[in-house]
Protein backbone atom coordinates (compact mmCIF):
# COMPACT_ATOMS: atom_id res chain seq x y z
CA UNK A 1 0.00 0.00 0.00
CA UNK A 2 2.84 2.38 0.76
CA UNK A 3 4.37 1.67 -2.65
CA UNK A 4 1.13 2.64 -4.40
CA UNK A 5 0.99 5.82 -2.34
CA UNK A 6 4.54 6.73 -3.41
CA UNK A 7 3.81 6.06 -7.09
CA UNK A 8 0.90 8.49 -7.23
CA UNK A 9 2.75 11.32 -5.55
CA UNK A 10 5.04 13.26 -7.85
CA UNK A 11 7.62 15.68 -6.50
CA UNK A 12 6.64 19.32 -6.95
CA UNK A 13 9.08 21.44 -8.85
CA UNK A 14 9.05 25.01 -7.62
CA UNK A 15 11.29 28.02 -7.62
CA UNK A 16 12.93 26.94 -4.35
CA UNK A 17 15.00 24.58 -6.49
CA UNK A 18 16.51 27.45 -8.51
CA UNK A 19 20.29 27.89 -8.22
CA UNK A 20 21.66 30.61 -5.96
CA UNK A 21 23.01 32.66 -8.89
CA UNK A 22 19.42 33.19 -10.04
CA UNK A 23 18.56 34.67 -6.66
CA UNK A 24 21.55 36.99 -6.92
CA UNK A 25 20.45 38.04 -10.41
CA UNK A 26 16.90 38.71 -9.15
CA UNK A 27 18.25 40.83 -6.29
CA UNK A 28 20.46 42.82 -8.68
CA UNK A 29 17.52 43.36 -11.03
CA UNK A 30 15.39 44.64 -8.16
CA UNK A 31 18.12 46.98 -6.94
CA UNK A 32 18.66 48.25 -10.49
CA UNK A 33 14.96 49.06 -10.87
CA UNK A 34 14.94 50.73 -7.44
CA UNK A 35 17.88 52.95 -8.40
CA UNK A 36 16.30 53.69 -11.79
CA UNK A 37 13.15 54.86 -9.97
CA UNK A 38 15.22 57.17 -7.77
CA UNK A 39 16.96 58.55 -10.86
CA UNK A 40 13.57 59.26 -12.43
CA UNK A 41 12.72 61.39 -9.40
CA UNK A 42 16.08 63.17 -9.62
CA UNK A 43 15.88 63.98 -13.33
CA UNK A 44 12.37 65.39 -13.37
CA UNK A 45 12.89 67.88 -16.18
CA UNK A 46 14.28 65.29 -18.61
CA UNK A 47 11.42 62.90 -17.94
CA UNK A 48 8.87 65.73 -18.27
CA UNK A 49 10.37 66.64 -21.64
CA UNK A 50 10.04 63.07 -22.90
CA UNK A 51 6.52 62.56 -21.56
CA UNK A 52 5.22 66.02 -22.51
CA UNK A 53 5.96 65.57 -26.20
CA UNK A 54 2.96 63.27 -26.45
CA UNK A 55 0.85 64.38 -23.43
CA UNK A 56 -0.22 67.50 -21.59
CA UNK A 57 1.77 68.63 -18.55
CA UNK A 58 -0.68 67.36 -15.92
CA UNK A 59 -0.79 63.80 -17.24
CA UNK A 60 2.97 63.89 -17.80
CA UNK A 61 3.43 64.66 -14.10
CA UNK A 62 1.18 61.76 -13.14
CA UNK A 63 3.01 59.41 -15.51
CA UNK A 64 6.37 60.54 -14.13
CA UNK A 65 5.32 59.98 -10.52
CA UNK A 66 3.66 56.64 -11.30
CA UNK A 67 6.68 55.38 -13.21
CA UNK A 68 9.02 56.36 -10.38
CA UNK A 69 6.89 54.77 -7.67
CA UNK A 70 6.37 51.54 -9.59
CA UNK A 71 10.12 51.25 -10.12
CA UNK A 72 10.96 52.08 -6.50
CA UNK A 73 8.36 49.89 -4.80
CA UNK A 74 8.48 47.14 -7.40
CA UNK A 75 12.27 47.08 -7.38
CA UNK A 76 12.33 46.58 -3.62
CA UNK A 77 9.66 43.87 -3.88
CA UNK A 78 11.69 42.07 -6.55
CA UNK A 79 14.92 42.39 -4.56
CA UNK A 80 13.34 40.96 -1.42
CA UNK A 81 11.28 38.42 -3.35
CA UNK A 82 7.95 39.57 -1.93
CA UNK A 83 5.00 39.04 -4.29
CA UNK A 84 7.63 38.82 -6.98
CA UNK A 85 5.48 37.91 -9.95
CA UNK A 86 3.05 40.74 -9.21
CA UNK A 87 5.92 43.22 -8.98
CA UNK A 88 7.38 41.90 -12.24
CA UNK A 89 4.01 42.17 -13.93
CA UNK A 90 3.71 45.83 -12.89
CA UNK A 91 7.15 46.61 -14.39
CA UNK A 92 6.42 45.14 -17.83
CA UNK A 93 4.15 47.94 -19.19
CA UNK A 94 6.71 50.58 -18.20
CA UNK A 95 9.53 48.78 -19.95
CA UNK A 96 7.44 48.11 -23.05
CA UNK A 97 6.69 51.86 -23.11
CA UNK A 98 10.41 52.54 -22.82
CA UNK A 99 11.12 50.16 -25.68
CA UNK A 100 8.42 51.50 -28.01
CA UNK A 101 8.25 55.21 -27.17
CA UNK A 102 11.21 56.58 -25.23
CA UNK A 103 14.24 54.75 -26.64
CA UNK A 104 13.43 55.31 -30.35
CA UNK A 105 13.05 59.06 -29.65
CA UNK A 106 16.37 59.33 -27.84
CA UNK A 107 18.78 57.37 -29.99
CA UNK A 108 16.90 55.51 -32.66
CA UNK A 109 16.57 51.79 -33.01
CA UNK A 110 20.10 50.45 -33.24
CA UNK A 111 22.38 48.29 -31.18
CA UNK A 112 24.54 51.36 -30.54
CA UNK A 113 21.72 52.79 -28.40
CA UNK A 114 22.81 51.66 -24.93
CA UNK A 115 19.47 52.54 -23.30
CA UNK A 116 17.63 50.36 -25.82
CA UNK A 117 19.93 47.41 -25.16
CA UNK A 118 19.54 47.94 -21.40
CA UNK A 119 15.74 48.10 -21.70
CA UNK A 120 15.71 44.91 -23.78
CA UNK A 121 17.91 43.15 -21.23
CA UNK A 122 15.78 44.21 -18.28
CA UNK A 123 12.58 43.22 -20.11
CA UNK A 124 14.06 39.80 -20.89
CA UNK A 125 15.04 39.36 -17.23
CA UNK A 126 11.55 40.34 -16.11
CA UNK A 127 10.02 37.73 -18.41
CA UNK A 128 12.59 35.16 -17.29
CA UNK A 129 11.73 35.62 -13.62
CA UNK A 130 8.01 35.61 -14.40
CA UNK A 131 8.51 32.06 -15.64
CA UNK A 132 11.13 30.81 -13.18
CA UNK A 133 9.76 32.38 -10.01
CA UNK A 134 11.37 34.20 -7.09
CA UNK A 135 13.83 31.54 -5.98
CA UNK A 136 15.08 30.01 -2.77
CA UNK A 137 16.07 33.18 -0.90
CA UNK A 138 12.85 35.15 -1.11
CA UNK A 139 10.03 36.14 1.16
CA UNK A 140 7.68 34.29 -1.18
CA UNK A 141 9.51 31.06 -0.51
CA UNK A 142 10.23 31.52 3.20
CA UNK A 143 6.94 32.96 4.42
CA UNK A 144 4.16 32.83 1.89
CA UNK A 145 4.61 29.37 0.39
CA UNK A 146 2.69 26.72 2.27
CA UNK A 147 4.83 23.88 3.45
CA UNK A 148 4.01 20.35 2.39
CA UNK A 149 2.59 18.33 5.28
CA UNK A 150 4.96 15.86 6.84
CA UNK A 151 4.82 12.26 5.73
CA UNK A 152 1.52 10.86 6.93
CA UNK A 153 1.74 7.76 9.01
CA UNK A 154 0.48 4.63 7.27
CA UNK A 155 -2.44 2.92 9.01
N, C-alpha and C positions, 0 to 999 in steps of 0.2 A: 504494500500500500504506500509506503514511503517513497518507493521508486516511481510510482505513477504520479505522486504529488510533485516530485522533482522534475519529471519530464514535462509537465504542463506549465511549470513556472519558468519563464525566460528572464534572464538578467536584464534590468533596465539600463539603457545607455543614456546618460545625461551629461550635462556640461561639467559635472564634478570630475569627470575622467579626462578633461582637457589637460594638456601639458602646462607646466608653470609658465613657460615663455608666452603662452597665449594670455594668461592673466596679466603679465607684465605689459604686453602690447595693449590690452584693454585699458589698463591704468594710464599708460602714456597717452592713449587716444583721448581719454576723459580729461586728463590734465591739459592737453593741447586745446581741446574745445573750451575748457574753462578759461585759459589764457586768451584765446581768441575772443571770447565774450568780453573779457576785461578790456582788450584792445579796441573792440567796437565802442565801448563806452568812452575810452580815451580819445579816439579819433572821430568825434561826433561830426565835425564839419565835412570830412571826406565821405562819410557814410550818408549824410544828408544830401550831398551833391549827387551821389550815385542813385539814391532812392528818389530824389526830387525830379530827376529827369523824366520819370514816367508817372509821378504821382504829385498830388498837392502837398504842401508843407506839413499839414496836420497829420495826414496819413503816413507821411514819410517819418515823422517823429514816432508814431505808434509802431511802425515797422522796425525802426531802429531799436527802440526799447524792447520790443518783443524778441527780436533776433538776439540781442545781448542777453536777455534773461534766460532764453531757452538754451543758449550756449553755456552760460554760467551754471545754471541749476542742472541742466542735463549733463554737462561735463563732469560735475561732481558726482551725480548719480551713476554715471558710467564708470568713473574711477573707483568708486566704492562698491560698485556692483549691486546697487539697490534699484529694483524695478528696471533692470538694465534694458530689456527689450522695449519697454515703453519709452525710456529716455532716448534710445536709438531711433525709434520710430518718429519721435518729435524732431530729431535733428535732420532727418532725410529731406523734408520739404525745403528747409533752409539751404541745404547743400545743392539740391537740384536747382533752386533759384540762383545760387552762385554760379553753377555750371552753365545755365542757359541765359542768364541776364547779365550778371556782373562781370564775369571773366571775359566774355567776348567784347564787352565795351572797353575794358581796360587794356588788353593786350592782344586781342584777336584770338582766333582758334589756331594755335600752333603749339608744338611741344616746347618751344622756347619760352612760352608763357608759364612762369614758375607757379603762379597762383592757380592756374588751370590744372596743372599737374598735381599740385597739392590738394585741390578740391576733389579731383578724381580719386586720389589715393585715400583721402578721408572717407569719401562716399563708398569706395570699395571695402574699407575696413568696417564701416557701419553695417553694410550688407553682410559681411562675413560674420560679425558678431551677432547679427540678427538670427543667423542660421545656427551658429555654434553654441550660443548661449554665454552666460556670464563667466563661467569657470569655477574652479575650486575655491579660490580665495575671494569670495564675494558675499555680500550680505544676503543675496538671494539664496545662495547655497547654504550658508551657515544658519540663518534664522528662518527664512520664509519657506524653504523646501521641507515638506513633511518627511519625516524619517520613515523608512520601511519598518513595520512591526517585526520584533524579534521572531526567530524561528518558533513556530507554534509547536507545542508538545503533541506528539502523536498519541492518540487514545489507545 
